[in-house]
Structure formats: C-alpha cells, structure tokens
Amino acid sequence: MDRNSKRYNDINTYLRSIFNCRVQKIYIDAGLSCPNRDGTISTKGCIYCNTKGSGTGAHEPGLPITEQVRAVKHHMTRKYKAKKFIAYFQSFSNTYAPVEHLRTLYDAALAVEDIVGLFIGTRPDCVDESIMDLLQHYNENYMVWLEYGLQSAHDATLTLINRGHDFKCFEKAVAMAKRKGIKVCVHIILGLPGEKEEHMLETARIISDMGIDGIKFHHLSVLKGTALEQMYNNGSYHCLEQKEYMHLVCDFLELLPKEMIIHRLTGDPHTEDLIAPMWSRKKSETQDLINQILIARDSWQGKLTESDE
C-alpha cells in the first residue's frame, strides 16, 4: 500500500473503479416496516430507533418508488454531475415483505435509466432462500449489496438494545448471501450501552474473519421518541465524545481486512430529532479528522492484519 494514498478502501473510489464515473446513491423509502415494531418480535423497536427509522420520509406523502428515484436523480445529476446511480432502499427492513411485492419495488427503482445497482438495508432475520433467489436474479445484471444491521457481535448488547435477534442469526444471514454471490455490508454502532473499547474491538476481530465485503460505521445518537432518550435523560447512558469516536474508528479500521469496502465512517441522524451528541451534525468534520488521525498515526485499514497474511 502507498502510505501517501487514502488510508482506507472507500465506497466512492470502489464504485468509480467499476463504472468509470461518479456514482451516487439515491435513498428510497419503500414504506416497509420491521418485525421489531409491528409486533412480530416486539412493538418497541431498538432502543435508538424512532418512528422514522433511518428513512427519508419520501414515502409518507405516497410518492411512488419510480418518482422518488427520478426526483433525486435529477437533483444528483445537477449537483454532483453523477452519471450512474444506485437505488438504496434505506428505511426500516427492505426485505420484510412477500417476494412478489419486493420484486415490484425493486423493479420500479431499476426501471429508471442509469440505475446500475441495488443497495438494500435490512435485518439478518428478514431474509430467506426465496429472497436470496430474487436478489441473485438481479445480481446477474446489476450490482447488489445487502446491508445487514448487526450493531454488535455481543449477544448481551443485542439483548440490551432490544435488537430482537442474536449474533448466530447474523452469521446465518451472511452465509446465505455468500452462497448466492451477493455482497454483504455490515452496520456497526460504536458507543452502545454497556460496551467498552474491548467489546467494540472484539466485534472488529469477529467480523474481520467472516469474509464480509463492506462495513458502515455509526456512532450512537440519542433521538427524540426513543427508549435511549429516557436512558440519556436519567443519566444511565452517556454519549461518546467526538474524539473518542474518531479514535475508535481508527482502531477498528486497523483490524479490518484491507479489501473490505468502507461505506461510511460516521452517521448523520435526522437533525430535527437529535438530542445528543451535538457533534453528530459535523459529519464532514468528523470524517476529515479521522483521516488526519490515521495520517498522524501512520496507520491504515488492515495495518494490524497484514502480518497474518
């Protein structure tokens, strides 16, 4: 690795290397729910998730998928000069529906010109063989990534945050996708209640050995209308400071395989719902400072795994 080059394997460079142009994600709200909210597992959801999930809200006025895609595509083309686009089904669990309904949703997004792929956010307990067969079909002509929310590899933490599944469920979901040749991106949250640095870095070591293709980092944000808000207000939860988070991301990156694609270094929660930490609003600053820390350390993604090769 050229130590003067970018210190991690970022998604934008990866996409440009494949499509030879600027590629932008178009965020889609398909109006789907979650088994952790509709009563199948729970009605409470994860302790950090409010009624918006991670969605844009574009579905609320009944805006069809194709119209969502076209509207955002027009904006992205003008703002970023993008030529190709990824349809990103982001809000809640986007495999949580009958296969034929999912086919209708995905087909509607792919019907728009210059859409070259599907990124599908979901839970590891919301996939089965029939869904994998559908995604394998799309994978023949488009780039398909499944994004599984894991958050932590520790079952005690998953129970505490009311995740509704265990780590073994995630392992099975990853294996299912790998058998079908579908790329997997894992979502990890740093700063979860009860977790110390050693817990978070153990998660890094565990997922590094699983052959996962990509990762998204998030810091735990306190949002209005969540169980975490109550914990924060009564003093039983304290947020990571920005500096703590940045150093944890750098530590995590050092333990990841150098070929893993880094989709995101930090989250960007709905600002109108944000209670803490306020540095959540400084996404670009946080990303820039992470890069500066890596340079100052003379560190890079995979630094601590290279001796094992």
N, C-alpha and C positions, 0 to 999 in steps of 0.2 A: 504493500500500500504506500502511495506517495503521501508522506506525513503533511504535506502542504495542501493536499486536496481536502474536500469535505470530509468531516470526521465520522460521518455515518451514512448509511445507504438509504437515501431519502426517496420517497414515492415519486416526486416530480421528475427527478432525474431518471428513475426507472421507467416511468411512462414515456418520457421523451425518447429514451433509448429504443423503445419498441415501436412507437408511432412516428418518430422523427418530426414532432411538432409539439406545441403547447397543448396539453390535455387538461381539461377542467372537470371536476365533479359537479354534477347537478343534484342537489339534495331534494329528495322526493318524500312526501308524506302520503302513504297509501291508505291511511285511515284504519290500520290494523291495531289489534290490542295486544295483550300479553297475558299468559296464563297465571302470572303473579299478580294480576289486577282484576281479572274477570271472574275470579272465584274458583278456577280450576285448581290452582295451588293456594292462592291467597287473594284477598281483596286489597291488601295494604301496599303491595309493591315493595321494591327495595327501599331501604331507609333514606336514600339520597334522591329518589326519583319522584317528581311531582306529576301532575296530570298531563303535562306536555311531553313527557318522556324526553327524548333528545331531538324532537321533531321541529319542523319549521312552522307548523300550523297551517301550511298551504292547503291542507285537505279540509279544514274546518268550513270554509265557505262552499265546499262542494266542487272545487276545481279539479277537473279530470286529470289523470296522470299525463296524458299527452300535452295538455295545455300547460301544466306545471313545467314540463320539460322544455317546451317551446319558449315560454316566457323567460325562463332562466337562461336558456341557451342564447337568446338574443342579447341579454344583458352581458353574459360572459364573453361573447364574441366581441362586443364593443369595448368592454373594459380591459380584457386580457389578451385580445387578439387570438383567442383559442380557436383551434381548427377541429379538434376532436373532443368528445365528451364521454364521461362515464355517468351512467344513471345510478345514483346512490340512494337506495331505499334505506332511510336512516331511522325513522321514528318507530319506537317500540320494537316488536318482533316480526320481521318481514318474511318469515316462512310460516307464520302462525295462521294458516287458513287452508282450506282444501286445495289440492294440487291444481285443479282446473281454474279456481279463482286466482291463484298465484300466476298461472300461465297468462291469464288475461291481463294482469297488472304488468308483468314483465314485458309482454308483447307490446303493450301500449307505450311503454318507455322506449323500447327498441325500434318502434315504428318511425321515430323522428330521425331525420337524416343526420349523419355524423356521430351517432351514438355507437361507441365501439366496445362498450362493456357494461357489466352489471356488478356493482358492489352491494351486498345485501347484509344489512345488520340484523342479527337475530340472537337467540339464546341457544345454548347447546342442547336443551331439552325440547326444542321446537323443530327438529329435523328427523326425517326417517328416510328409508330407502326410496320411496316414491318421489320425495322432494329431491333427493340426490340424483335420481334418474333425470328429472326435469332439468336440473342445473347442468348435468353432464351434457344434455342435449344442447343447451345454449353455449356451453363451453367449446363446442366444435367450431363455432363461428365468431364468438365474442370472448373478451376477457372476463372471466367470472371469479370473483372473490367472495367468500363467505366470511363475515365478520362476527365472531363469537364473543359476547360479553362473558368474560371469566371473572375479572377484577382481582382475584387472589387464588393461589393454589392451595390455600389452607381451609379445610372444611370448617374449622371453628369460626373463622372470619366469615365465610359464606353463610353460616347459620346466623351469626350476629347481625349481618346486614340484610337478613331475610331474603337471600338470593333465591331460594327455592330449589336449588339443585346442588350436587356435590361435585368434587373435582373429577371423580370417576366418570360422571356424565359428560364432562368436557372431553376427557380422554376418548371416550367412545365416539363423540361427535367429530373430533379431529380425525380419528381413524376412518370413519365413514367417508369423510370428504376426500381423504388421501387416496382411498381405494378407487374413487371416481375421477381422480386427477384434478380436483377442484382446490384452488389455493385458499388458504386459511389465514386470516388476520385475527389476532387475539387482542382484546381490550383489557388493559390493566389499570387499576386505580391505585395510586400511591397516597398514603396517609389515611387508610381505613382505620376505624376504631379498633384499638387493641393491638395493632400491628406496630412493631418496632423495625428498625433498619434491617435486622437479621431476617425477619419474616419476609420483607419485601425482596431482599436479595436472594432468599431461598426460592421465591417464586420465579425469579430470573433464571436461576440454575435449572429449575424443573422444566420450564417451558423451552429452554435452550436445547434440551435433549430430545424434544418431541418432533423435530422436523417441521415446525410451523414456519410459514412463509413470511408473515408480517406481524407487526405489532403497533398498537396505538396506546400512548401513554395519556393518562388523565390524572389530575390532582382532584382530591375530594373537595367538592364545593358544597356549601350549605345553601339550599334553595328554599324559598317560601313554600309552605304547604307540605313539608316533608317531615318524617319522623326524626331525621337528622337535625332539623331546625329546633325541635324540642330538646334534643341532647345538647345542642350548642347553647341554647338559652339557659339550661340548668347547669351548665358548666361541666358536663360529663364528656364533652368532646371538644378538642382544640385542633384548629386547622394547622397544617404545615405552613411554615413561613416560606416565602418565595426562595430564599437562599437554600433552605433545607431541601425543598423540592428539586431545585436545579441540580444539586449535588447528588441526590438520589437517582435522578435520571442518568447522570453521567456514570455513576456506579453500575447501574442496570445495563447501560449500553456496553460497558466493558465486558460484561458476562454473556452477551448475546452473540450468536454466530454472525460472522461478518457479512454473510449473504442475505440475512433476514432484512426485509424491507421495512423501514421506519415510516409509517403512515402519518404519525402525529407525535409531537413532543409534549404537547400540553392541550388541555381542553379549553373550550370557550363557552361557558354556560350562558343561558339567557340572562342578560344584564338586568332586565326589569324584575327578575325573580331572585337575583343574587343577594345573599345576606353576608357571606364571608367565604373565602378571604377576598379582600378588595383587589389584590394583585391579580386575581383571575382576569380582570379586564385588560391586563397588559400582556396579551398573548405574544405579540411580536417582540416585545422587550424580553420576555422570558426565553423565547427561542434564541434570540441573539446572545443572551447571557450564557445559555447552555453551551453554545458554540465557543464562546470566549473561555469558559471553564475548561472545555476539552483541549483547547489550544494551550492554555496556561499549564495544564497537567501534562502536556504532550501525550494525550490519550486519544482513543478512538474506539469505535464499535468493534468488539471482538478482541480487544487487546489482551484480555485475560484468558481467552480460549485458544489463542494461536499456538501456544506451547504444547497444546494437547493434540495438534494435528500431525 
